[in-house]
Amino acid sequence: MESLTLTIGIVASLLVFIAKPVWWLVIYCVVMAWYPNNLTIKLGTIDFTACRIIILALYANLFFRTSLLKGFKFIWLDKLVLIYLAATIVAGATTTRSLSAFLENRAGGIFDSALPYFTVRVILTTKEQYLTFLKAVLCLAVPLACLGLYEFVTGHPVAGPLRAYAAWGAVGTNQIGDMRYGFYRAAVTFPQPIMFGLFFAMLGPACVGLSGIRRYKLLCGVGIVFMAIGAVSSLSTGPLLVALLAGGFIASYRWRRYWKPILAIVIVMCGTVEIISNRHFYDVLGDSALKGSAVWYRSRLIDVVLFEGGMSGHWLTGYGIGADPGWGPKINSLRTDIVNQYLAVLKNYGLVGLVPFLAMTIGAIKKLVDAYKATILDSDKWLVWCLSAGMFGVVVGSMSVCLFGPPVTIYFMMLGLAGVMPRLVWQANRMIPQFNANALDKNELF
């Protein structure tokens, strides 16, 4: 199976060398979605996925065959991404038992996070490129969702024969064993149903932005229906919550002017629950989207970690990657299932990693706010709003799901999209006669 992985990596890399830059991102996403990332090439103790091969080809093109890097401007968000990655290395180096194994892990993490992030930042320079990227994501997601629906109903894994060769994750070939509500949890080419569902839940909201442009309404409408089917077919709590949060954010577009009083009402309601109830506000909010046992476990995990000494003695640099903090028995569980991205970062890297992670996320949100304020065209406002909805869904939904595998790459690509959005808006605004380019330049939007 290593030969197949190598072949796909080489063929995709050759396509990168002959395609236009925006299609490099599309090729990368196609392989990420359609070829299992747990099928690898082993070079000693290092696992090389097809996507990691492609990203090398992509950067070879950037450095030696284009002039895109000459126009690249380093922004604070870029620095925050690098600071976060550096912080994880510093924190992890103090807790690991095998420094060489840890550095291999972090090197792989950089391939799957920082490199895709900067690829998006460098390549996407115009609004048309961004629209092309969204259309391509919709087109590759539709047949993937159809396969998810097939697994959802029949329980026959589409990529079953490949599972026996997986370097990690799902094994077995005959039947999907995990069922909920009488249906099977689809995973298709992803190692785990949660990853499969997150693919649609994270990228789908941004694609809704195409509906603001008349010629793309039909494509967007059909594509989003299948995006929803893909997310639902995973039958995973985390992705469904992310999708619901993003959908609610999109639906609130017409009331966006009243965000301040709405936010104030939410804060007051949460505070009231804390004061007059014997439950935390996140328990009550979770009840509206999750089943009871899922809510209890997630809220109990937060209590154990933050209020019952779960991080005692490990607040600074965490427990380390792969270490079991022993929280499971306190939640009536044999093992610790960290279904919270923020607690996962805290467990792995302590506050040294969590603070930069939060700063990086806030930096991306700030870029989206700047882009929205700078928009002139309604269609651009809608594009920014829908990408912001995806970020909102992930940021809040990460309280209920831990990002791992391809969703980590998607998350960093979304950060990259947030980083380029002010520039895309500026480029679009330049076509409007009354646009004052100097005003936006002084505001240093990008």
C-alpha positions in Angstrom: 0.0 0.0 0.0 3.0 2.3 0.4 3.4 2.1 -3.4 -0.1 3.4 -3.9 0.4 6.3 -1.4 3.7 7.2 -3.2 2.0 7.0 -6.6 -0.9 9.3 -5.6 1.6 11.7 -3.9 3.7 11.9 -7.1 0.8 12.2 -9.5 -0.8 14.9 -7.5 2.6 16.7 -7.2 3.0 16.6 -11.0 -0.4 18.2 -11.3 0.7 20.9 -9.0 3.6 21.7 -11.2 1.4 22.2 -14.3 -1.6 23.9 -12.6 -2.3 27.5 -11.6 -1.6 28.4 -8.0 -5.2 28.4 -6.8 -5.6 24.8 -8.1 -2.6 23.7 -5.9 -4.9 24.2 -2.9 -7.7 22.3 -4.6 -5.4 19.4 -5.5 -4.2 19.3 -1.9 -7.8 19.3 -0.6 -8.9 16.6 -3.0 -6.2 14.3 -1.7 -6.8 15.2 1.9 -10.5 14.4 1.5 -10.4 11.4 -0.9 -7.3 9.5 0.2 -7.0 8.1 3.8 -4.4 10.1 5.7 -3.5 7.0 7.8 -2.1 5.3 4.7 1.5 6.3 4.8 5.0 5.8 3.6 7.4 4.8 6.3 10.9 6.4 6.2 12.4 4.8 9.3 10.2 5.9 12.1 8.6 8.8 10.1 5.2 8.5 8.5 4.8 10.4 5.2 1.2 10.9 4.0 0.3 11.7 0.4 -0.6 15.3 1.5 2.8 15.8 3.0 4.4 14.8 -0.3 2.2 17.3 -2.1 2.9 20.1 0.3 6.6 19.7 -0.5 5.9 20.0 -4.2 3.7 23.0 -3.5 6.5 24.8 -1.7 9.0 23.9 -4.4 6.7 25.7 -6.8 6.3 28.7 -4.5 10.1 29.1 -4.1 11.4 28.3 -7.5 8.6 28.8 -10.1 6.5 31.8 -9.0 7.0 35.3 -7.7 4.2 35.0 -5.1 6.6 35.2 -2.2 7.8 38.6 -3.3 4.4 40.1 -2.7 3.9 38.4 0.6 3.5 40.6 3.7 4.1 39.2 7.1 1.2 40.0 9.5 0.6 39.5 13.2 -1.5 36.5 12.6 1.4 34.8 10.9 3.6 35.6 13.9 1.0 34.2 16.3 0.8 30.9 14.4 4.6 30.6 14.6 4.6 31.5 18.3 2.0 28.8 19.0 4.0 26.2 17.2 7.2 27.3 19.0 5.4 27.2 22.3 4.2 23.6 21.7 7.8 22.6 21.0 9.1 24.3 24.2 6.4 22.9 26.4 6.5 19.4 24.9 10.3 19.2 25.3 10.0 19.5 29.0 7.5 16.6 29.4 8.5 14.1 26.8 10.4 10.9 27.6 11.8 10.6 24.1 12.9 13.9 22.6 13.5 12.4 19.2 10.0 10.9 19.0 8.5 14.2 20.2 10.4 16.2 17.5 9.2 13.8 14.9 5.7 14.4 16.1 6.1 18.2 16.0 7.7 18.0 12.5 4.6 16.1 11.3 2.4 18.7 13.0 4.1 21.5 11.2 3.5 19.7 7.9 -0.2 19.5 8.7 -0.7 23.0 10.2 1.8 25.7 9.5 2.7 24.7 5.9 -1.0 24.6 4.8 -1.7 27.8 6.6 1.1 29.7 4.8 0.1 28.1 1.5 -3.3 29.8 1.8 -1.8 33.0 2.9 0.6 33.2 0.0 -1.6 31.8 -2.8 -5.0 33.4 -2.4 -4.5 37.1 -3.5 -7.8 37.8 -5.2 -11.5 37.4 -4.6 -11.9 35.3 -7.8 -9.3 32.8 -6.5 -11.2 32.5 -3.2 -14.5 31.9 -5.1 -12.7 29.2 -7.2 -11.5 27.5 -4.1 -15.0 27.5 -2.5 -16.6 26.1 -5.7 -14.0 23.4 -5.9 -14.6 22.4 -2.2 -18.3 22.1 -3.0 -17.7 19.9 -6.0 -15.3 17.5 -4.2 -17.6 17.3 -1.2 -20.8 16.3 -3.1 -19.7 12.8 -4.1 -17.9 12.3 -0.8 -21.2 13.0 1.0 -23.0 10.5 -1.3 -20.5 7.8 -0.2 -21.1 8.9 3.4 -24.9 8.4 2.9 -24.2 5.0 1.5 -22.2 3.9 4.5 -24.8 5.6 6.8 -27.5 3.3 5.4 -25.7 0.1 4.5 -22.8 -0.1 7.0 -20.4 -1.2 4.3 -17.2 0.8 4.4 -16.3 2.3 1.1 -12.5 2.3 1.9 -12.8 -1.0 3.8 -10.1 -2.9 1.9 -7.6 -0.1 2.7 -8.2 -0.2 6.4 -6.0 -3.3 6.9 -3.0 -1.2 5.8 -3.7 1.8 8.1 -0.7 3.1 10.1 -3.2 4.2 12.8 -6.9 4.5 13.4 -9.6 2.3 11.9 -8.9 -1.3 11.2 -11.0 -4.2 9.8 -12.6 -4.4 6.3 -16.1 -6.0 6.4 -18.5 -3.8 8.4 -18.8 -0.5 10.2 -19.4 -1.6 13.8 -20.4 1.7 15.4 -24.2 2.4 15.2 -26.4 5.2 16.5 -30.2 5.5 16.2 -30.3 2.5 13.9 -27.8 3.9 11.4 -24.1 3.5 10.8 -21.6 6.2 11.5 -20.0 7.0 8.1 -16.2 7.7 7.8 -15.5 6.9 4.2 -11.9 7.8 3.6 -11.3 9.3 7.0 -9.9 7.3 9.9 -12.8 8.2 12.2 -16.4 9.5 11.8 -15.7 12.6 13.8 -13.1 13.7 11.2 -15.5 12.9 8.4 -18.2 15.0 9.9 -15.9 17.9 10.7 -14.8 18.2 7.1 -18.3 19.2 6.1 -19.1 21.2 9.3 -16.0 23.3 9.1 -15.8 24.1 5.3 -19.6 24.1 4.6 -20.4 27.5 6.2 -17.7 29.3 4.2 -19.2 27.8 1.0 -22.6 29.3 1.8 -21.0 32.6 0.9 -21.3 31.7 -2.7 -25.1 32.1 -2.5 -24.6 35.9 -2.4 -23.5 35.8 -6.0 -26.3 35.1 -8.4 -24.5 32.9 -10.9 -23.4 30.5 -8.1 -26.8 30.2 -6.2 -27.8 26.9 -7.8 -24.3 25.3 -7.3 -24.3 26.6 -3.7 -27.8 25.4 -2.9 -27.1 21.8 -4.2 -23.7 21.7 -2.6 -24.8 22.8 0.8 -27.5 20.2 0.9 -24.9 17.5 0.4 -22.6 19.2 2.9 -25.4 18.8 5.5 -25.9 15.2 4.4 -22.2 14.5 4.9 -22.1 16.0 8.4 -25.3 14.2 9.5 -24.1 10.8 8.1 -21.2 10.9 10.6 -23.7 10.8 13.5 -21.1 12.6 15.6 -22.0 15.0 18.3 -19.1 17.4 17.8 -19.5 18.0 14.0 -23.2 18.4 14.4 -22.8 21.0 17.1 -20.2 22.9 14.9 -22.7 22.8 12.0 -25.6 24.0 14.2 -23.6 26.9 15.7 -22.4 28.0 12.2 -25.9 27.7 10.8 -27.3 29.8 13.6 -24.6 32.4 13.0 -25.5 32.5 9.3 -29.2 32.8 10.1 -28.5 35.8 12.4 -27.1 37.9 9.5 -30.2 40.0 9.2 -30.0 40.9 12.9 -26.2 41.6 12.8 -26.7 45.3 13.8 -28.0 44.2 17.2 -25.1 42.0 18.1 -24.2 44.0 21.2 -27.6 43.7 23.0 -27.8 40.0 21.9 -24.4 39.4 23.4 -25.4 41.2 26.6 -28.5 39.1 26.9 -26.6 35.9 26.4 -24.1 36.9 29.1 -26.8 37.9 31.5 -28.6 34.6 30.9 -25.5 32.6 31.5 -24.7 34.5 34.7 -28.3 34.0 35.9 -28.0 30.2 35.4 -24.7 30.2 37.4 -26.4 32.1 40.3 -29.8 30.6 40.6 -29.1 27.0 39.4 -27.1 24.1 40.7 -25.8 23.5 37.2 -23.2 25.4 35.2 -24.3 27.5 32.2 -22.4 25.2 29.8 -24.5 22.3 31.1 -27.7 24.1 30.2 -26.5 25.3 26.8 -25.3 21.8 25.9 -28.7 20.3 26.6 -30.1 22.3 23.6 -27.8 20.5 21.2 -26.4 17.3 22.7 -27.9 14.2 24.2 -27.9 14.0 28.0 -25.0 11.6 28.5 -22.8 13.6 26.1 -23.5 16.8 27.9 -22.8 15.3 31.3 -19.4 13.9 30.3 -18.3 17.2 28.6 -19.3 19.4 31.5 -17.9 17.0 34.1 -14.6 17.0 32.2 -14.4 20.8 32.5 -15.2 20.6 36.2 -12.5 18.0 36.8 -9.8 19.8 34.9 -10.4 23.4 35.9 -12.0 23.1 39.4 -11.1 19.8 40.9 -7.3 19.8 40.5 -7.1 18.0 37.2 -4.1 20.2 36.2 -2.5 20.3 39.6 1.3 20.4 39.2 1.0 20.6 35.4 -0.5 24.0 34.7 2.7 25.4 33.1 3.6 22.9 30.4 0.9 20.2 30.7 1.2 16.4 30.9 2.7 16.0 27.4 1.5 14.3 24.2 0.2 10.8 24.7 0.2 11.0 28.5 -3.0 10.0 30.3 -3.8 12.6 33.0 -6.0 10.2 34.8 -9.2 12.2 34.6 -11.3 9.2 33.3 -12.0 7.5 36.6 -13.3 10.8 38.0 -15.9 10.8 35.2 -16.9 7.2 35.6 -14.8 6.3 32.5 -12.0 3.7 32.1 -10.0 6.1 29.9 -9.8 9.9 29.5 -11.6 11.0 26.3 -10.7 14.6 25.9 -13.7 15.9 23.9 -12.6 19.5 24.2 -10.0 21.1 22.0 -8.9 23.7 24.6 -8.5 21.1 27.3 -6.6 19.0 24.9 -4.1 21.8 24.2 -4.0 22.5 28.0 -3.3 18.8 28.7 -0.6 18.5 26.1 1.2 21.8 26.5 -0.2 23.6 29.6 -0.7 27.4 29.6 2.5 27.7 27.6 0.6 26.3 24.7 -3.0 27.3 25.5 -2.4 31.0 25.7 -0.7 31.3 22.3 -3.5 29.0 20.8 -6.1 31.4 22.1 -4.2 34.4 20.9 -3.8 32.9 17.4 -7.6 32.2 17.3 -8.4 35.7 18.5 -6.0 37.1 15.9 -7.9 35.3 13.1 -11.2 36.6 14.4 -9.8 40.2 14.5 -8.9 39.8 10.8 -12.4 38.8 9.9 -13.8 41.8 11.8 -11.4 44.1 10.0 -12.4 42.6 6.7 -16.1 42.9 7.4 -15.8 46.6 8.4 -13.9 47.3 5.2 -16.4 45.8 2.8 -18.5 47.9 0.5 -20.3 45.3 -1.6 -23.1 43.3 0.0 -21.8 40.1 -1.6 -18.4 40.6 0.1 -20.1 41.2 3.4 -21.9 37.9 3.0 -18.6 36.1 2.0 -16.9 37.4 5.2 -19.9 36.6 7.3 -20.1 33.0 6.2 -16.4 32.4 6.7 -16.9 34.0 10.2 -19.8 31.6 10.8 -17.4 28.7 10.1 -14.9 30.1 12.6 -17.6 30.7 15.2 -18.9 27.2 14.8 -15.4 25.7 15.3 -14.3 28.1 18.1 -17.4 27.5 20.2 -18.0 23.9 19.1 -14.4 23.0 20.1 -15.7 23.0 23.7 -17.4 19.7 22.6 -14.9 18.2 20.2 -11.2 17.7 19.9 -9.6 18.5 16.5 -7.3 15.8 15.2 -6.2 14.5 11.8 -7.4 16.3 8.7 -9.6 18.8 10.8 -6.4 20.2 12.2 -5.2 21.0 8.7 -8.6 22.4 7.8 -8.6 24.6 10.9 -5.2 26.1 10.0 -6.4 26.7 6.5 -9.4 28.5 7.9 -7.0 30.7 9.9 -5.2 31.4 6.6 -8.5 32.3 4.9 -9.2 34.7 7.7 -5.7 36.2 7.3 -6.2 36.8 3.6 -9.7 38.1 3.7 -8.9 41.8 4.3 -6.7 41.7 1.2 -9.4 40.0 -0.9 -11.9 42.7 0.2 -9.4 45.4 -0.6 -8.8 44.0 -4.1 -12.5 43.8 -4.7 -13.1 47.4 -3.4 -10.5 48.8 -5.7 -12.9 48.2 -8.6 -15.4 50.6 -7.1 -14.9 54.2 -8.2 -15.7 55.8 -4.8 -13.3 53.5 -3.0 -10.5 55.3 -1.1 -7.5 52.9 -1.3 -5.3 55.1 0.9 -7.8 55.0 3.8 -7.6 51.2 4.0 -3.8 51.2 3.5 -3.4 53.4 6.6 -5.5 51.1 8.6 -3.1 48.3 7.8 -5.7 45.7 7.0 -3.1 43.4 5.5 
